[in-house]
């Protein structure tokens, strides 16, 4: 018999049904699930028909991430201190510009700031650890020394960079390779007890968009993340430290990205907070008919709110202030 997956049908209407359960202990609810199997989909069942362990994973509250509650939608501001990121490469490569932008995002309501020194855009070149540390270190140290209350996340796949960043004041690890690039990332997470985001990617940034293929992209990504959670826990990383990210745009076509966004609620079955980063990505420009990445804000917000409507706890964005406004209005009309 093929493996069965259970996708909760997320709802945000103020009138909960009598049999409804909270989705991941948050702002969405569900009283039906879609049974998914490879090669066959579509059957819906009531929550009473699902296995008890499935309901527990889908409905239980998520633990805090770096001291931030997951009971409401959170925004993670992007700070690329790189010369070649796809959207804002070079704009915040200088320390002073990076600090001004970080402080502004915090003022505008960022719940996290994600700082990266190696571009992961399609075709990006590898950056040595020393160079990456040279880029992110001064910014993290200055923000920490300045008393910034917003938790800092280090966006890196290298444990050496991550270790130094944690010592400089970062509070969270965001690994686009989910620990497959550097096996010492799990050891660092275990010893530091810092939250660790495990992201799915097919291939590395240099080659990931050459010909991405899947049997079933949603289920393949789910199985990959389940395997990485298991690997992390076998390395004695506590399950409460883990966050997952399906990795939109990382070895995925437009059709793959759309399928994942439509099926996002499935990933609550992994029992971890979900982080999603769609901001300004190519598929948004293609569908929204906007070539310039910096003008893809409205499309990014549309996708972000679609994810939040499926209970995604952390949305990673470039346009922090504008997205915060959109989120306030979305909560006002759905709450």
RAHUTA-V310439 format. One line per field, one symbol per residue. psi: psi as a letter, one per 40 degrees, with the letter a starting at -180 (. if undefined). A space follows every 50 residues. Layout:
BEGIN
psi = ???
END
This chain:
BEGIN
psi = hiihihhhghieidgiideiihhfeaeiiieiihhhihehidhiiideei idddddddeiiiiihfehieeihihhhhhhgieeiddfhedfdidddddd dddddddeehdihhhiehhfiheiiihidddddddddddddddddefhdh hhhhgiehdddddddddeeieihhheefeddheeddddddddfiihhhih hhaiddededghiidhddddddddddddddddddefhhdeehiihefheg fiidddddddddedddedeeeiihhhgeheiddddddefhdhdeeedddd ddddddddeeehdhhhidgdddddddddddddee.
END
